[in-house]
C-alpha cells in the first residue's frame, strides 16, 4: 500500500509532512488543508492578507532556498498560490505525472474511451496511456529541471532538487 501523499497548505503552498505542520480546526483537530503558520483554531492567522502579500512572504523563502532571483521568485510564488483553495476558491487538481494545474478541460489528458482524465494532463496522458511510458523519475527530473532552471533563472542543481522533491509527491512517481 502506498503511503499517503504529502499535503500542500492550501494558503501558502508549504508541504505538510509532519503532524506539527498542520494547522488546527476550531475543535483542535488537525486541518487537512492548511498549515500551522496560516491556520489555527479554525481561522486564518492573517485573515485579511491578499495573494500579493502572501507572495511577498513566500517569494523570499523560495528565492533563498532555491537561489531564484527575488523578483522572479515572488512572481513564481504568486502563480503557484493562484492554484490553491484559499486563492482559487477551490483546490485545483494537478497532473499526477508533471504537476501541471488542471484548470480547464483542455488541460486534461484523455482516457481510452475519449473521456477527460481527472488525474493527468494532455502532455503526459492521451488515449488512456502515458505519452512517455518509459520515462523514469530520473529522466523526468532532468527534463523538467532544465525548463525550471531556464524559466526561473536558477542553478540547474537547485532546479533538480526542487523538481525531485515535487515529483516525489505525485502519484506516478510514488515509490
N, C-alpha and C positions, 0 to 999 in steps of 0.2 A: 504494500500500500504506500502510495506517495505521501510524503509529509505535506501538511497544509502550506500553501504558498505564502510568502511574505506579504503582509498587507501594507498598503501605502496610505498615509494620512491623507484624507480627502479635503484637507485645508491647505497644508504646506508641502505635501509630497514626500515627507520623511518616511523612510522604510521603518516598519514596526515589526521587529523580530522578537523582542523580549517583552515579558509581561509588563515591566515598568515603562515601556514605550507607549502603551495605550492610555488614552485619556479615560475619564470616568463619566458614567451616566449619573443622573441625579441620585439614584439609589446606591451608588458606589460600585456598580458592576462595570467591567471594562467596556469601553466603546469599541465597536467593531470598525468604526470609520475614522476616528480622529485620535491624534497623538496627545500625549500629556502636556505638550507645550501649547497646543491650540485649544484643548477642550478639557474642562474639569467640572465635576459636579453637574453635568448635563448642560453646560453653557460654554460658549466660546470665551476664551480668556481675553480676546481682543474683538469684541462683537462688532465694532464699527470699522475695522480695518478694511481697506479696499484691496483688490487684487494687485494694483500697482504698488501699494505699500508693502504687501506681503512679498512681492518680487524684489523690493529693495532690501528686505531682510534675508531672503533666501539666496539672492544673487551673489552677495559677497561670500557666503558659505560655499557655494558651488565653485565660485572663482578660486577660492583658496584651496579647496580640496583637489580640484581637477586642473588647476593652472589655466583657467579660461580668462581672457581679458574681461575686466569687471563689467563694462557696458554690454558685452555680448552675453555674459553670464546672467545679467539681470533680464535681458530680453528672452533668453532661453528659459529662465525661471518662469516668466510670465506665460510663455507658450505652454509650458508643462502644467502650470497651475490652472490654465483655462480648461483643462480636461477633467479637473477634479470636482466632485459633488458640490462643494461649497460655492464654487465659482460658476460651474456649468448648470447647476440646478439638478443634476443627476450624475451618477457615476458613469462615465463613458467607457465602454468596453475597449480593450486594446487587443491587437493581434497577438495570439499566443505563440507566435514564432518570432516576429521582429519588434513588437511593441507599438506599432503604428496605431493611433487612435482610430476607432471605427465609428466616426461621427455620422457618416452618411451612407446610404445604401450602396453607392458606387465605390465606397472604400472596402466593402466586404468581398471576400472570395466567394466561390460558388461550390456547392455540394455536387455530387454525381448526378442528382436529379435536376440540377439547374437552380435550386433554391439558394438563397443567400446564406453564407456561413455566419454564424454568430460568434465564431471563435478565431477566424483567420482573415487576413486582408487579401485583396486581389493580387498583390505582388507575390505573396507566399503560397497561395492556395487556390487552385482552379479545378473545376470538374471533380471535386472530391479527393484531390491529390495535391501534395506539396509540389510547387513548381521546381524546386530543387530538392528532390527526395533524398539525395545522398549528401546533402550539406551537413557537415559536422558542426558541433558547437564551436570548435576552434576556428573553423573556416568562417562561420557567421561572425565571430568576434572580429576577425581580420577584415572582413568585408564591411561591416558596419562601423568599426573603429576608424577606418580610413575616411569614411564620409563624415563622421563626427569631428575628427581632427580638422578636416578641411573646413567644414561649416562653422565650427566654433573657435577656430584659431588656437587649438590646444595641442600639446605634445601628443604624439601617437601613443606613447606608453600610458599616458593618463586616459586617453580615449579607450584604449584596450581595457584598462581597469574599470572604467565606467560601464562599458558595454558588457564585459564579463559579469559584473555584479547585477546588471539589469536583466540580462538573458537568463541568469540563474533563477529569476522569479517567474519566468514564463513557462507555461505548460509543456511546450515542445522540448525544452531543454532541461526539465527537471530530471534529476538523477535518482 
